[in-house]
């Protein structure tokens, strides 16, 4: 995984594919279209970081809607008042990198094990307001 420091990334897969991503389009709603400007942005950044990709064969563009929690942190842990319901969501653009670890930690907690990281700051309860 290469983080290009401008909100984009490159991921190399064992079969030789390279994935470049991704745009962050806030306020556009759930519009799953590939836009020319989005393609340009991703390719420009990929070539800035890895100019050797200029001769690579292009295979496809994909669109993925990645929900981001309102405070920018993922939502991890049990749902109060809903026995057996656990969440690992809201990662936004970091889901590809942080998602597997988040899933591991939530699975540990769901199994009754001590999670390898404190889930408290990421709990869904942070969105409840006692003054409502």
SVG drawing of the C-alpha trace seen along z (x, -y; Angstrom):
<svg xmlns="http://www.w3.org/2000/svg" viewBox="-35 -19 44 35">
<polyline fill="none" stroke="black" stroke-width="0.4" points="0.0,0.0 1.4,-3.4 -0.3,-6.5 0.5,-9.4 -0.1,-12.0 -2.8,-13.8 -5.7,-11.5 -5.0,-8.9 -3.4,-5.5 -1.8,-2.7 -2.3,1.0 -0.4,3.8 -2.1,7.2 -0.3,10.6 -1.5,11.2 0.3,8.1 -2.6,5.7 -2.2,2.2 -5.3,0.4 -5.2,-3.4 -7.7,-5.4 -9.7,-7.3 -11.7,-10.5 -13.4,-12.0 -16.5,-13.8 -18.3,-15.3 -21.8,-16.7 -22.5,-14.9 -25.0,-12.4 -25.0,-8.8 -24.1,-9.3 -22.4,-6.1 -21.1,-7.5 -17.6,-7.5 -16.9,-11.1 -14.1,-12.3 -12.8,-14.6 -12.7,-11.8 -10.8,-9.5 -8.4,-12.4 -7.8,-13.1 -7.0,-9.4 -4.8,-8.9 -2.9,-12.2 -2.1,-11.3 -1.1,-7.7 1.3,-8.9 2.8,-11.5 3.7,-8.9 4.5,-6.1 5.4,-7.5 6.4,-4.0 2.6,-3.2 2.3,-5.4 2.7,-2.4 0.5,-0.1 -2.6,1.5 -5.7,-0.1 -8.4,2.4 -11.3,0.7 -12.7,-2.0 -15.0,-1.1 -17.2,-3.2 -17.6,-2.5 -19.6,-4.5 -17.7,-4.5 -19.8,-5.9 -17.9,-8.2 -19.2,-8.8 -20.1,-12.4 -17.0,-12.8 -14.6,-11.2 -14.0,-8.2 -15.2,-4.6 -18.1,-3.2 -16.9,-0.1 -18.5,2.1 -21.8,3.3 -25.1,1.4 -26.6,0.5 -30.0,2.1 -29.6,4.6 -28.1,7.9 -25.7,9.5 -25.5,6.6 -22.0,5.3 -20.7,2.6 -17.5,2.1 -18.5,-0.7 -18.1,-4.4 -14.4,-4.2 -14.9,-6.3 -11.8,-6.3 -9.7,-4.4 -11.8,-1.3 -9.5,0.6 -6.6,0.2 -8.2,-0.1 -11.2,2.1 -9.5,5.5 -8.0,4.5 -11.3,2.9 -13.1,6.2 -10.5,8.2 -10.9,6.0 -14.7,6.0 -14.7,9.8 -12.6,10.2 -15.1,8.2 -18.1,10.0 -16.5,13.3 -16.1,12.1 -12.3,11.7 -10.4,8.6 -10.1,6.5 -6.5,5.7 -7.5,2.0 -9.9,-0.1 -13.2,-0.4 -14.6,-3.1 -13.7,-6.1 -15.3,-4.5 -18.6,-3.3 -22.0,-4.2 -23.0,-5.6 -20.9,-8.7 -23.7,-9.9 -26.4,-9.7 -27.5,-12.9 -28.9,-12.8 -30.4,-16.3 -32.9,-15.2"/>
</svg>
